[in-house]
Each structure stands twice: as C-alpha cells, then as structure tokens.
Amino acid sequence: MSSSPGRFTVGQAVRVKASYPPGHRRTPFYIRGKRGTIERICGSFPNPEELAYGFDGEPKRVLYRVRFPQKEVWPDYRGAERDLLELEIYEHWLDPA
C-alpha cells in the first residue's frame, strides 16, 4: 500500500504516546513512549475504545502495524540486534518521531 488513508506512511518513524491513565488495552503500557516504524497500514476500523463503552465506534480510526526494535522496548534485551516486536496501534496513539 503506497498511500496512507491516515497521517502516517509505511517506513515513517513514530512514537507511541506516553499517556496515562492506561486507556485501551490494545496499546500496552510497556510500549508507551517507545519509537518504532510504520510497517503497514491495516485500514480503518471502528474505534475499540468507544466500542468498549457501548458507543458506535465512529469516527473510524486508522490502524497501523508498527515495528519496534527489541532494544527500544526492553533496554536490557540480549538477543540479536535485528530482533523486532510488531504491534498494531491505532493512529490516535501515535505521534511523528
């Protein structure tokens, strides 16, 4: 997918918002504040944070697969430098890095 329906494009560096209170579980606490790269654009879906409270989930939110180096997520990680963690994160949790 070459064009983005949202704010970010494949290959773009992003940072996950370091927001508290915890919010939705799809954005794990351990990944907040970490830098990654957009790996793919998954599409637009009803906002699960709104759906969880019985609302209609509108407006839809763009969902991205974000790739994080393990060392970015876990500073003491001892595995290979090329090891990655991929998570799907909604656009409203991301900022340009």
Sequence and secondary structure as in RCSB ss.txt:
>XXXX:A:sequence
MSSSPGRFTVGQAVRVKASYPPGHRRTPFYIRGKRGTIERICGSFPNPEELAYGFDGEPKRVLYRVRFPQKEVWP
DYRGAERDLLELEIYEHWLDPA
>XXXX:A:secstr
  S SSS  TT EEEE   SS   TTS GGGTT EEEEEEEEEEE  HHHHTTTS   S EEEEEEEEEHHHH T
T  S TT EEEEEEEGGGEEE 
